[in-house]
Amino acid sequence: MASKHRVLVTGIAGFIGSNLADRLLAAGHEVVGIDNLSYGREEQIPHGVDFRKLDIRSSEISAAFEGVDTVFHLAAKNDLLACQRDPVETMDINVHGTANIFEMAKRAGVKKVVFASSSALEEGEARLKGFYAISKATCEKIADGYHAAFGIDYVLPRYFNVYGPRQDYHRSPPPVMSSFIIKLLKGEAPSIYSGVEGTKQDFIYVDDINDFHLQCLDDDRVNNKLFRLGTGKNAFVGDIWETIRKIAGSDLQPKMVPPPFGFTPASTLADIAETEAIGWHPKTSLEEGLRVQFEYLKAEFAKGNIT
């Protein structure tokens, strides 16, 4: 029987963090959450979370670490274009914030920190030169440094393209899945960037990501290692739209538009052999996951939460 844990989740009001909190609470764990609500939405935080409205860069977060044995550090500035526009803020939030999380974990005697990294580190030289990827690469080194110096165990899951309910649909522009679904709900033709028709990406459903997170609590085989979290399959953006259109029963056709300045899409495909070797497997098909996300956004639209 799995042991019960006191867990801290940073970015708990966000997409992955709020879904993770649901899973942790359902499994009987005690959950403390940190979020400054600059990106996350307070209404997404599940009932039962001990929520602290705090910034990960602040010394005030120290009290949230009391009695915690595992930290899931998900808070970050992660909009690629916004990161390019403001490198200093990107480094302040992602690098300074991550160093502060590890330092507070060290002081509180936390056993393990699971740090949310990104497939941006595997998407070619152009992406690696972006400030988001630079910040994530630096944070991976911070994790390794705190382990070497202070013995804190870490786990580095590199997420590929995560989707599902609560994906950041309020962001401008929204991620591709949310963007397509919202356009369809409004009866508007979605936009697909010209020149990216040959780009295929690996999309992973949020529940599958959180299966891995829960495994991290009691499985020491994950300690101090990097894991790629994707499906090992990829799809064209056009395939995503066609799947959504099929789910909705729509005949809308997309329009091709020029990509924004600095947009450098890359094909992605996760090598999940090491992750599967410890018993984790993606379970959700693209159509199954998109169907759930469609129904979620349809309900949000009906409530007037999407304008």
FENDAUR-V313803 format. One record per run of one state. SS is the DSSP state (~ for helix, > for strand, _ for the rest). FROM is the first residue (numbers start at 1). TO is the last residue. If there is no record, write none. Layout:
SS/FROM/TO ; SS/FROM/TO
//
This chain:
_/1/5 ; >/6/10 ; _/11/14 ; ~/15/26 ; _/27/29 ; >/30/35 ; _/36/41 ; ~/42/44 ; _/45/49 ; >/50/53 ; _/54/58 ; ~/59/65 ; _/66/69 ; >/70/73 ; _/74/79 ; ~/80/85 ; _/86/86 ; ~/87/108 ; _/109/111 ; >/112/118 ; ~/119/122 ; _/123/124 ; ~/125/128 ; _/129/130 ; ~/131/150 ; _/151/152 ; >/153/159 ; _/160/160 ; >/161/163 ; _/164/175 ; ~/176/185 ; _/186/190 ; >/191/193 ; _/194/199 ; >/200/201 ; _/202/202 ; >/203/205 ; ~/206/218 ; _/219/219 ; ~/220/222 ; _/223/224 ; >/225/229 ; _/230/234 ; >/235/236 ; ~/237/248 ; _/249/254 ; >/255/257 ; _/258/272 ; ~/273/277 ; _/278/285 ; ~/286/302 ; _/303/307
//
